[in-house]
Amino acid sequence: MSGGKRCLSMMLFFTAAALPAVFFADIGRHSIFLAASLGMLLIFSIPPGKLNTAVKLFVSVTAAVLLVLFGGEMRYMYAALALFLVVPDFKILAVRKKNYRDFKIKYGRLEKELLISDAENSETEKEIKKNESEIERYEKLYELSKAIESVSDGKELAKKAIETFSLKLGVDALAFFSSAGGENEILCSKNLSADEAGLWKSMLGKIQNKQGEEYYEFNLVAGGKKLGSVMARGKLDSLQIKNAAVIASQVAMGYEKMLLYEKVRELSRIDGLTGLFLRKYFMSRLNEEIVRAGRYDYKIAFFMCDLDNFKKYNDTYGHPMGDEALKSVAAKIKENIYQSDLAGRYGGEEFCVYMPVADKNNTRKKAQQIVEAVRRETPVTISVGTAFFPSDGLTAEDLIKSSDRALYKAKEKGRDIVCEYEKDV
């Protein structure tokens, strides 16, 4: 109850209590009662509270005592009423105390629940972060797996494979060995020195993948054939070893596909009879070399080689012998050029060679070596015409035309010789 309402209630109560005194007794005789009534009217308008109630109790008791001693005929009734006025305060305080106790219990319970909830939320957040991290790892693994399937280069595939193993196993020291060529060749490694890579190579085939060991070797086997191995350093549990075996199987399939692609690609650019590059591939490489030579300002020597009287030889000894002659000439050309040079079969009995960063003296010697080797070690002879980039032509087509003219001159001079292109005066 608000202070205003309580004050109004007090006024009504004391007015009602004072009426009998007005009608049945002398007001003067009850002046103490009236004074006490007015005092209590003010005090009891104060809201309940520990201090307020104590004051009210003191006033009530004092008023009751005064009324009993000096209140006249109705003193006992007024004294009882004065004491009765403080009863609601005690009741209100009791209710408040009970409510406070209930609130404190509920608050304590809620506080505990909140602490538990915070702890659970913290654990949930950790779990969510862990799951997000796992999802991210598996997404990367999926991307790497798809990348492995689509890679067509051995070193790139090895790099992707090592990334996959590292991500899945949580290890940092790895190496990818290829045995597709017959010998173990390291294609890619991670966090290994050259000495360590050599040591790992010597350990291949001697490692047993047991839980808790330091080194592990996962063989890449596809089609019943071992294509290579992935080695890792770090202690792994049984589940990690099983996962690594699954990854190795997937990498092996991707590697097998890449090797088949390499083989098909090689077959598509290599002449099956002579083993030299086919004309289309040779010309694409020559064009690339011309671009580089223009950028870095160096010369390119170009040879056009043609077997002398090959049609007559073919007609005389037959096509099988003619094919053998072509193979022999191709072999001599490859034997007498540098590793950086490129030889190709231009067509029929014609062969072509380009030599980057060449000078005329060295080119002349190399061309002469080829002519002499063919004459000495095969049943046929060849004529060679040479031209240079950029002096004799700025494009592949220009170099072919210039070397063709030099070759024609060699044929006119009796064959089995080398002639250089000379511009018409």
Secondary structure, 3 states (H helix, E strand, C coil): CCHHHHHHHHHHHHHHHHHHHHHHCCHHHHHHHHHHHHHHHHHCCCCCCHHHHHHHHHHHHHHHHHHHHHCHHHHHHHHHHHHHCCHHHHHHHHHHHHHHHHHHHHHHHHHHHHHHHHHHHHHHHHHHHHHHHHHHHHHHHHHHHHHHHHCCCHHHHHHHHHHHHHHHHCCCEEEEEECCCCCCEEEEEECCCHHHHHHHHHHCCCCCCCCCCCEEEEEEEECCEEEEEEEEECCCCHHHHHHHHHHHHHHHHHHHHHHHHHHHHHHHHECCCCCCEEHHHHHHHHHHHHHHHHHHCCCEEEEEEEECCHHHHHHHHCHHHHHHHHHHHHHHHHHCCCCCCEEEEEECCEEEEEEECCCHHHHHHHHHHHHHHHHHHCCCCEEEEEEEECCCCCCHHHHHHHHHHHHHHHHHCCCCCEEECCCCC
